[in-house]
Amino acid sequence: MLERVPLLVKEIAAYEKAAGVDAVDELRRLAEPFQGARVLHVNATAYGGGVAELLGSVVPLMRDLGLEAEWHVIHGSDEFFGVTKGMHNALQGAEIPWTFESEETYLSKIRENALAFDDGEWDFVIIHDPQPAALLGFLEDGAVNRRGSAKWIWRCHIDLTDANPAVWEFLRPHVERHDASVWTMPEFVPDSLKMDCVRMIPPAIDPLSVKNLGLERPFVDEICRQYGVDLSRPLMCQVSRFDPWKDPVGVIEAYQMARHEVPGLQLLLAGSMATDDPEGFHYWEITEEAAGGDADVHLLSNIQQVGSVQINAFQRAADVIVQKSLREGFGLTVSEGLWKGRPVIGGDCGGIRIQIRDGEDGFLVSSVEECARRTVELLHDHERADVMGASGMEHVREQFLTTRLIADWLRLFGELSG
């Protein structure tokens, strides 16, 4: 069997304060036809990265709404995750070698996972991202068709606007076997995709997760002190994987420029190392080298015991939050930062564009120099920064909370089931 992810219990009633009573009532209404429906989410890792965070909230809340929801993780290997990381990068526009051996490594491991797949009487199966995308093909094409009667949905969390043609053409037939595909933005959908049901459902954050719950200021200050952050001086912060698309080196360069005009500025870069990202440690080393031993660049990860509570505190303590991505499927850390009432400076790309209203909740930037300039502007005008942060928090409340995300899933279930 695939690995079943154990989950905490969550209650939808607890979300009435954050999301509003009307939003919770609407969820209960939408869930009524799906009492007892069996829903399976499948992805590549149980921790690290935005998909795991999403599922850690969505699945328990679906259960509380009366659905029999599960979350399973495929089995991998270093070689497999090396190939899927390359696939991920290629689909976001990177030039990588894609060979027959790459395809064989990928398909061989997915074949093993298909043999371990729980045929259970699922009503809906949601496959997240490229790693398990070929699973359905092996279930359909075996000696016995094990597809079942479920509606199969492929959920793409990444930006395919400039996908490597060879890699996309390898993946596309596997995607098209599904009954529907779900994307963050219309711009991400390749023109060559032939599917009748293509829907847009942006991700969202859980306002009651440990990472987003309110924290008292003395607690925030103490956590920052434990990690060497001096809160008497200004702080910029980026939370993300150590990945070239997140441009941690560019963030360091922007910090170095901004510091000329904001003496004493500190930078905190925090992220997690995920099991399906073998390049993480390599880019950690590259980032560390770019920091050049600067004591005011705080480079942290789960290796230094940085978890959700610490991330929450760092984001609340930051004067400016940055997500200077070069490509971004969505970037949950943008909405997380806005939810804390802080302005966010984000790369002008992908799903960041639908979270930051430029000049209203923060700024969209396209270069290191622009990132540095906007950082200085916000650090010199605290009142404007606070107004932007408050605006962003309400934008997230209206558009990017888990309650809206689950409502969108339930509407799609209704559409697929007629």
MITIBA-170120 format. One line per 8 residues: number of its first residue (from 0); for each residue x, y, z of N, C-alpha, C. Coordinates in steps of 0.2 Angstrom, whole numbers. Example, Ala and Ser with C-alpha at 12.3 -4.5 7.8 and 13.67 -1.06 7.14 Angstrom:
<recs>
0> 66:-28:39:62:-22:39:66:-16:39 | 64:-11:35:68:-5:36:64:0:39
</recs>
This chain:
<recs>
0> 4:-6:0:0:0:0:4:6:0 | 2:12:-3:5:18:-2:5:20:5 | 10:25:7:10:27:14:4:31:15 | 0:30:20:-5:34:23:-3:39:28 | -4:45:27:-2:51:31:-7:51:37 | -4:51:43:-8:52:49:-10:60:49 | -16:61:52:-18:68:52:-21:70:59 | -20:77:60:-23:80:66:-31:80:65
8> -35:81:70:-42:82:69:-43:90:69 | -47:92:64:-49:99:63:-56:100:63 | -59:105:65:-66:106:65:-68:112:62 | -72:112:57:-74:118:53:-77:123:57 | -81:122:62:-84:127:66:-79:132:69 | -73:130:70:-68:134:73:-66:140:68 | -68:139:61:-66:144:56:-70:150:55 | -76:150:59:-81:155:59:-78:162:60
16> -73:163:65:-71:169:66:-66:172:61 | -62:167:58:-57:169:53:-60:170:46 | -64:166:44:-67:166:38:-74:169:37 | -78:169:43:-84:172:43:-90:166:44 | -95:167:47:-100:162:48:-103:160:41 | -104:165:37:-107:163:30:-103:159:26 | -96:159:26:-92:155:23:-92:148:25 | -93:147:32:-93:140:35:-100:137:33
24> -105:141:34:-112:139:32:-112:136:25 | -109:140:21:-109:138:13:-105:132:12 | -100:130:16:-96:124:16:-101:118:18 | -104:119:23:-109:114:26:-114:112:20 | -117:117:17:-122:116:12:-119:112:6 | -113:114:4:-110:111:-2:-108:104:0 | -106:103:6:-104:96:8:-110:91:9 | -116:93:9:-121:89:11:-122:83:6
32> -122:85:0:-123:79:-5:-117:74:-5 | -112:75:-1:-106:71:-2:-104:68:5 | -109:67:9:-108:63:15:-106:56:14 | -101:54:17:-98:47:16:-94:46:9 | -94:51:5:-90:51:-1:-83:49:1 | -80:45:-3:-73:43:-2:-68:47:-7 | -64:51:-4:-59:55:-7:-52:54:-6 | -48:53:-11:-41:51:-10:-36:57:-13
40> -32:59:-9:-27:64:-11:-20:60:-12 | -16:61:-17:-10:57:-18:-5:63:-20 | 1:63:-16:6:67:-18:13:63:-17 | 19:67:-17:25:64:-16:28:65:-9 | 26:69:-5:29:70:1:24:72:7 | 25:70:13:21:71:18:23:78:22 | 29:80:20:31:87:24:36:90:19 | 36:97:20:41:101:16:37:103:10
48> 36:110:9:33:112:3:26:114:4 | 23:117:-1:16:120:0:11:115:-1 | 12:109:-5:6:104:-6:5:101:0 | 10:99:4:10:95:10:6:100:15 | 8:106:15:4:111:20:-3:111:18 | -5:111:12:-12:112:10:-16:105:12 | -13:100:10:-16:93:12:-17:92:19 | -12:95:23:-13:94:31:-19:98:34
56> -22:102:30:-28:106:32:-34:104:28 | -33:103:22:-39:101:18:-42:94:20 | -38:89:20:-40:83:21:-44:82:28 | -41:85:34:-45:84:40:-52:88:40 | -52:94:36:-58:98:36:-63:94:32 | -61:91:26:-66:87:22:-69:82:27 | -65:78:31:-67:73:36:-72:76:40 | -71:82:43:-76:85:48:-82:87:44
64> -82:88:38:-88:90:34:-92:84:32 | -89:78:34:-93:72:32:-90:67:27 | -85:69:23:-82:65:18:-77:61:21 | -76:55:18:-71:50:20:-65:51:16 | -61:56:19:-55:58:15:-49:55:17 | -44:54:13:-38:51:15:-32:55:11 | -26:54:13:-20:57:10:-15:51:10 | -13:49:4:-8:44:3:-2:47:-1
72> 4:45:1:11:47:-2:14:41:-6 | 16:43:-12:19:38:-16:26:36:-13 | 29:30:-15:36:28:-13:40:31:-18 | 46:33:-16:51:35:-21:58:32:-19 | 63:35:-22:70:34:-21:74:40:-23 | 81:40:-21:85:46:-23:85:47:-31 | 85:41:-34:86:42:-42:79:45:-44 | 74:42:-42:67:44:-44:66:52:-43
80> 67:54:-36:66:61:-35:71:65:-38 | 77:63:-40:81:67:-44:78:68:-51 | 75:63:-54:72:64:-60:66:68:-60 | 62:67:-55:56:72:-54:57:79:-52 | 63:80:-49:65:87:-48:67:90:-54 | 71:86:-58:72:89:-65:66:90:-69 | 61:86:-69:55:86:-72:51:93:-70 | 51:94:-63:48:100:-60:51:106:-63
88> 58:106:-63:62:112:-66:61:113:-73 | 61:108:-77:59:108:-84:52:111:-86 | 48:109:-82:41:111:-83:40:118:-81 | 45:121:-77:44:128:-76:49:132:-80 | 52:129:-85:56:132:-90:63:131:-90 | 66:127:-86:73:126:-86:75:121:-91 | 81:122:-94:84:118:-99:88:112:-95 | 85:106:-95:88:100:-92:88:95:-97
96> 93:90:-96:93:84:-101:88:80:-99 | 84:78:-104:78:73:-103:79:67:-108 | 80:62:-105:82:56:-109:78:50:-108 | 79:45:-112:75:39:-112:76:36:-105 | 82:36:-102:83:34:-95:79:37:-90 | 79:44:-91:75:48:-86:67:45:-86 | 65:44:-92:58:42:-93:57:35:-90 | 62:31:-91:62:24:-88:62:24:-80
104> 66:28:-78:67:29:-70:60:31:-67 | 57:36:-70:51:38:-68:45:33:-69 | 45:30:-74:39:25:-76:40:19:-71 | 46:17:-71:47:11:-67:45:12:-59 | 47:17:-57:45:18:-50:37:19:-49 | 34:23:-54:27:24:-54:23:17:-55 | 26:12:-59:23:6:-60:23:2:-53 | 29:3:-49:29:0:-42:23:3:-38
112> 22:9:-38:17:12:-34:10:10:-36 | 9:9:-43:3:7:-45:1:0:-42 | 6:-5:-42:5:-11:-39:3:-11:-31 | 5:-5:-28:4:-4:-21:-2:0:-20 | -6:2:-25:-11:7:-24:-17:3:-21 | -20:7:-17:-26:4:-13:-32:6:-18 | -35:0:-21:-41:1:-25:-47:3:-22 | -47:4:-15:-53:6:-12:-59:9:-16
120> -65:9:-14:-70:11:-18:-70:19:-18 | -65:22:-21:-65:29:-21:-70:32:-25 | -73:38:-23:-77:42:-27:-73:47:-31 | -68:50:-28:-64:55:-31:-56:54:-29 | -52:54:-34:-45:53:-33:-41:59:-36 | -38:63:-31:-34:69:-34:-27:68:-33 | -24:68:-39:-17:67:-40:-13:74:-40 | -8:75:-36:-5:82:-35:2:82:-39
128> 2:86:-44:9:88:-47:11:82:-51 | 17:83:-55:20:78:-59:22:71:-56 | 24:71:-50:27:65:-48:23:59:-48 | 16:59:-46:12:53:-47:7:53:-53 | 9:58:-58:4:59:-63:3:53:-68 | 8:48:-68:7:42:-73:3:37:-69 | 1:37:-63:-1:32:-59:-8:29:-62 | -12:33:-65:-18:31:-68:-17:27:-74
136> -12:28:-78:-11:24:-84:-9:17:-82 | -5:16:-77:-4:9:-75:-9:5:-72 | -14:9:-69:-20:6:-66:-25:4:-72 | -25:8:-77:-30:6:-83:-27:1:-87 | -20:1:-88:-17:-3:-94:-15:-10:-91 | -16:-12:-85:-13:-18:-83:-18:-24:-85 | -16:-30:-83:-20:-36:-85:-28:-35:-83 | -28:-32:-77:-35:-30:-75:-35:-22:-74
144> -41:-19:-76:-42:-12:-76:-44:-11:-69 | -39:-7:-65:-40:-6:-58:-42:2:-57 | -44:5:-62:-46:12:-62:-52:13:-57 | -56:9:-57:-62:10:-52:-67:15:-55 | -72:16:-52:-77:21:-54:-76:28:-52 | -70:29:-49:-69:36:-46:-68:41:-52 | -69:47:-50:-67:53:-55:-60:55:-53 | -56:55:-58:-49:56:-57:-47:63:-59
152> -44:67:-54:-42:74:-55:-35:75:-55 | -32:78:-60:-24:80:-59:-24:87:-57 | -21:89:-51:-20:96:-49:-13:98:-50 | -12:103:-54:-5:105:-56:-4:112:-52 | 1:111:-47:3:117:-43:8:121:-46 | 11:120:-52:17:124:-54:15:127:-60 | 20:132:-62:19:137:-68:22:133:-74 | 17:132:-79:19:129:-85:19:133:-91
160> 20:140:-90:19:145:-95:25:144:-100 | 31:141:-98:36:141:-102:39:134:-102 | 35:129:-102:37:122:-100:41:119:-106 | 46:115:-104:51:112:-108:46:107:-113 | 46:108:-119:42:104:-124:43:97:-123 | 49:94:-123:50:87:-122:47:84:-116 | 48:87:-110:45:85:-104:38:85:-104 | 35:91:-106:28:92:-106:24:86:-111
168> 27:85:-117:24:80:-121:25:73:-118 | 30:72:-114:30:65:-111:24:65:-106 | 23:70:-102:18:70:-96:11:71:-99 | 10:75:-104:3:77:-106:-1:71:-107 | 1:65:-110:-4:60:-111:-6:57:-104 | -2:57:-100:-4:54:-93:-9:59:-90 | -8:65:-91:-13:70:-88:-20:70:-91 | -20:69:-98:-26:69:-101:-30:62:-100
176> -27:57:-97:-31:52:-94:-36:53:-89 | -35:59:-85:-39:61:-80:-46:64:-82 | -51:64:-78:-57:67:-79:-57:74:-79 | -53:77:-75:-52:84:-75:-45:86:-73 | -43:92:-74:-37:95:-72:-38:102:-69 | -34:103:-63:-35:109:-59:-29:113:-59 | -29:120:-60:-24:124:-61:-25:130:-57 | -19:134:-56:-20:140:-51:-22:146:-56
184> -20:146:-62:-21:152:-66:-22:150:-73 | -26:153:-77:-27:151:-84:-21:151:-88 | -16:156:-87:-10:156:-90:-5:150:-90 | -6:146:-85:-2:140:-84:-4:135:-88 | -10:135:-91:-12:129:-95:-9:129:-102 | -5:124:-104:-3:123:-111:-8:123:-116 | -7:126:-121:-12:126:-127:-13:119:-129 | -8:115:-129:-9:108:-132:-13:103:-127
192> -15:105:-121:-19:101:-117:-26:100:-120 | -28:93:-121:-34:92:-123:-38:88:-118 | -42:92:-114:-47:90:-109:-53:94:-109 | -59:91:-108:-65:94:-108:-66:98:-101 | -63:96:-96:-64:99:-89:-58:102:-87 | -57:108:-87:-51:111:-85:-53:117:-81 | -51:117:-74:-54:122:-70:-48:126:-66 | -50:132:-63:-45:136:-60:-47:136:-52
200> -43:133:-48:-44:134:-41:-37:136:-38 | -36:142:-36:-30:144:-32:-29:141:-26 | -23:140:-23:-22:137:-17:-24:142:-11 | -23:140:-5:-26:145:1:-22:143:7 | -22:147:12:-19:145:18:-24:144:24 | -21:140:29:-26:138:34:-24:144:40 | -29:148:41:-28:153:46:-27:150:53 | -29:144:54:-29:141:61:-23:136:62
208> -19:135:57:-13:131:57:-8:134:62 | -3:130:64:2:133:69:6:139:66 | 6:138:59:10:143:56:7:150:55 | 0:150:56:-4:156:55:-8:159:61 | -8:155:66:-12:157:72:-9:163:75 | -13:167:78:-10:173:82:-5:171:87 | 0:175:88:5:174:93:6:181:97 | 7:180:104:8:186:108:15:189:106
216> 16:196:106:22:199:105:28:196:109 | 27:196:115:33:193:119:35:186:117 | 31:182:115:33:175:113:36:176:106 | 34:180:102:37:182:95:44:184:97 | 45:189:101:52:192:103:56:186:105 | 54:182:110:58:177:113:61:172:108 | 56:170:103:59:165:98:64:169:93 | 63:175:92:68:178:87:75:179:91
224> 74:180:97:80:181:101:84:174:102 | 80:169:102:84:162:102:88:161:96 | 86:164:90:89:163:84:94:168:82 | 95:173:87:100:178:86:98:184:82 | 91:185:81:88:191:78:88:196:83 | 90:202:81:90:208:85:84:212:83 | 79:212:87:72:216:85:73:223:86 | 78:226:89:79:233:89:81:236:82
232> 83:231:78:85:233:71:80:231:66 | 79:234:60:75:232:55:76:225:52 | 71:221:50:72:214:48:68:213:41 | 71:210:36:67:208:30:68:200:31 | 63:197:28:62:189:29:59:186:23 | 62:181:20:60:176:15:59:169:18 | 53:166:17:52:159:19:51:155:13 | 55:150:11:54:146:5:59:141:5
240> 58:136:1:63:131:0:69:134:-3 | 75:130:-2:81:133:-5:81:130:-12 | 79:134:-17:78:132:-23:80:138:-28 | 82:136:-34:84:142:-38:78:146:-40 | 72:143:-41:67:147:-43:64:152:-37 | 66:151:-31:65:156:-26:70:161:-25 | 75:161:-29:81:166:-29:83:168:-23 | 85:164:-18:88:166:-12:94:170:-13
248> 98:169:-18:104:173:-19:102:180:-21 | 97:181:-25:95:187:-27:92:191:-21 | 89:188:-16:87:191:-10:92:194:-6 | 98:190:-6:104:192:-2:107:198:-6 | 107:198:-12:109:204:-16:105:210:-15 | 98:209:-14:94:215:-13:95:218:-6 | 96:213:-1:97:215:6:104:219:6 | 109:217:3:115:220:3:115:227:0
256> 111:228:-5:110:235:-8:106:239:-3 | 100:236:-1:96:240:4:100:242:10 | 104:238:12:108:240:19:112:246:18 | 114:248:12:118:254:11:113:260:14 | 107:260:13:102:265:15:98:264:21 | 99:258:24:96:256:30:101:252:34 | 105:256:38:110:253:42:107:249:47 | 111:243:48:108:238:53:103:234:51
264> 101:234:45:96:229:42:98:222:42 | 94:218:44:95:210:45:91:207:40 | 93:201:38:90:197:33:89:190:36 | 83:187:36:82:180:38:79:176:32 | 83:171:31:80:166:25:79:160:29 | 73:157:29:71:151:32:67:147:27 | 68:140:28:65:135:24:65:128:26 | 62:124:23:63:117:25:66:113:19
272> 69:107:21:72:102:17:66:97:16 | 64:96:10:59:91:8:62:85:5 | 58:79:7:61:72:5:61:72:-3 | 57:76:-7:56:75:-14:61:80:-17 | 65:84:-14:69:89:-16:77:88:-15 | 80:83:-19:87:82:-17:92:87:-18 | 89:93:-22:94:98:-23:94:103:-17 | 90:103:-13:89:107:-7:96:109:-4
280> 100:104:-2:106:105:2:111:108:-3 | 111:107:-9:115:110:-14:114:118:-14 | 108:120:-15:106:127:-15:107:130:-8 | 106:126:-3:108:129:4:115:131:4 | 120:127:1:127:129:1:128:135:-3 | 125:135:-9:125:141:-14:123:147:-10 | 118:147:-6:115:153:-3:120:155:3 | 122:150:6:127:151:12:133:155:9
288> 136:152:3:142:156:0:140:163:-2 | 134:164:-4:132:171:-6:132:176:0 | 130:173:6:129:177:12:136:179:14 | 141:175:12:148:177:14:150:178:21 | 147:174:25:149:175:32:146:181:36 | 141:185:33:138:190:36:134:188:42 | 136:191:48:132:189:54:125:191:54 | 123:196:50:116:198:50:112:195:45
296> 115:190:41:111:185:37:109:179:41 | 103:178:43:101:172:47:99:167:42 | 102:161:41:101:156:36:98:150:41 | 92:148:40:89:144:45:84:139:41 | 84:133:44:79:127:41:77:123:46 | 73:118:45:71:113:49:77:109:53 | 83:109:50:89:106:53:91:110:59 | 89:117:59:90:121:65:84:121:70
304> 80:116:69:74:115:73:69:121:72 | 69:123:65:64:129:64:58:125:61 | 53:126:64:46:123:62:41:128:61 | 35:126:61:29:131:60:29:137:65 | 30:135:71:29:141:76:35:146:75 | 41:144:73:46:148:72:45:153:66 | 42:149:61:41:153:54:36:158:56 | 31:156:60:25:161:61:28:167:65
312> 33:166:70:36:172:73:40:176:69 | 44:173:65:48:177:60:44:181:56 | 39:179:53:35:183:48:31:188:52 | 29:187:58:26:193:62:31:198:64 | 37:196:65:43:200:67:45:205:62 | 45:202:56:48:205:50:45:212:48 | 49:217:47:46:223:44:44:223:37 | 48:219:33:46:218:26:47:210:25
320> 42:207:22:42:200:20:43:200:12 | 48:196:10:50:195:3:48:188:0 | 46:188:-6:45:181:-9:48:183:-17 | 54:183:-17:57:185:-24:58:180:-29 | 52:176:-30:53:170:-34:54:173:-42 | 57:168:-46:58:169:-53:52:166:-57 | 50:160:-54:44:157:-56:40:154:-50 | 34:154:-50:30:153:-44:23:150:-46
328> 22:144:-44:15:141:-45:10:145:-41 | 11:147:-35:7:151:-31:11:155:-26 | 14:151:-21:18:154:-16:14:156:-10 | 13:150:-6:9:151:0:11:156:5 | 18:157:5:21:162:10:19:169:9 | 17:170:2:14:177:1:8:178:5 | 3:174:5:-3:175:8:-2:174:16 | 3:170:18:5:169:25:7:176:28
336> 12:179:24:14:186:26:9:191:26 | 5:191:21:-1:196:21:-6:195:27 | -7:189:29:-11:187:34:-9:189:41 | -2:190:42:1:193:48:1:201:48 | -2:204:43:-3:211:42:4:214:40 | 8:211:37:14:213:34:14:214:27 | 17:220:24:17:221:17:22:215:14 | 21:213:8:25:208:5:28:211:-2
344> 34:210:-3:37:211:-9:38:204:-13 | 35:204:-19:35:197:-22:38:198:-29 | 41:192:-32:42:192:-39:36:193:-43 | 37:197:-49:31:198:-53:31:192:-58 | 28:186:-55:27:180:-59:22:176:-56 | 19:172:-60:14:166:-58:9:168:-53 | 8:164:-48:2:165:-43:3:171:-38 | 10:173:-38:11:179:-34:7:185:-36
352> 6:185:-43:2:191:-46:-5:191:-43 | -8:186:-42:-15:186:-40:-16:187:-32 | -10:187:-28:-10:188:-21:-9:195:-19 | -4:198:-23:-1:205:-21:-5:210:-26 | -8:214:-24:-11:220:-28:-5:225:-28 | -2:226:-33:4:230:-33:3:237:-31 | 6:239:-26:6:246:-23:0:246:-17 | -4:241:-17:-9:241:-12:-8:236:-6
360> -5:230:-7:-4:225:-2:4:224:-1 | 7:227:-6:15:226:-6:17:228:-13 | 22:225:-16:25:227:-22:27:221:-26 | 26:221:-33:28:216:-37:35:218:-40 | 40:214:-40:46:217:-43:49:212:-48 | 53:214:-52:56:210:-58:64:210:-58 | 67:213:-53:74:213:-52:77:214:-45 | 83:212:-44:86:213:-38:86:221:-36
368> 87:225:-41:87:232:-39:81:235:-37 | 75:233:-40:69:235:-39:67:232:-32 | 69:226:-30:67:223:-24:70:227:-18 | 77:229:-19:80:233:-14:77:240:-13 | 75:243:-19:72:250:-19:65:249:-15 | 61:244:-16:55:244:-13:56:242:-6 | 61:238:-4:62:237:3:64:243:7 | 68:247:4:70:253:7:64:258:8
376> 60:258:3:54:263:3:49:260:9 | 48:254:10:44:252:16:47:253:22 | 54:252:23:57:253:29:58:260:31 | 57:264:26:57:272:28:50:274:29 | 45:271:28:38:273:28:34:268:32 | 35:267:39:31:262:42:24:263:42 | 21:269:42:14:270:41:11:267:35 | 14:268:29:12:265:23:13:258:23
384> 18:255:26:19:248:27:13:245:31 | 11:248:36:6:245:40:-1:245:36 | -2:251:33:-8:251:29:-9:246:23 | -3:244:20:-3:239:15:-4:232:18 | -1:231:24:-2:225:27:-9:223:29 | -12:229:32:-19:228:34:-24:226:28 | -22:230:22:-26:229:16:-25:221:13 | -19:219:14:-17:212:12:-20:207:16
392> -21:208:22:-24:203:27:-32:203:25 | -35:208:23:-42:207:21:-43:204:14 | -38:205:10:-38:202:3:-37:194:4 | -33:192:9:-32:185:10:-39:182:13 | -41:186:18:-48:184:21:-53:182:16 | -54:187:11:-59:186:6:-57:181:1 | -51:180:-1:-49:176:-7:-45:169:-6 | -41:169:0:-36:164:0:-36:160:7
400> -41:159:10:-42:155:16:-44:148:14 | -43:143:18:-44:136:16:-52:135:15 | -56:139:18:-63:138:18:-65:139:10 | -62:144:7:-64:145:0:-61:139:-4 | -55:137:-3:-52:131:-7:-56:125:-6 | -59:123:0:-63:117:0:-70:118:-3 | -72:124:-3:-79:125:-6:-78:124:-14 | -72:127:-17:-71:126:-24:-70:118:-25
408> -67:114:-21:-66:107:-22:-73:104:-22 | -77:106:-18:-84:103:-17:-88:104:-23 | -87:111:-26:-91:112:-32:-89:108:-38 | -82:107:-38:-80:103:-44:-82:96:-43 | -82:93:-37:-85:86:-36:-92:86:-38 | -96:91:-37:-103:91:-39:-104:91:-47 | -99:95:-50:-99:96:-57:-98:89:-60 | -92:86:-57:-90:79:-60:-95:73:-59
416> -99:74:-54:-104:69:-52:-110:70:-55 | -111:76:-58:-118:77:-61:-123:79:-56
</recs>
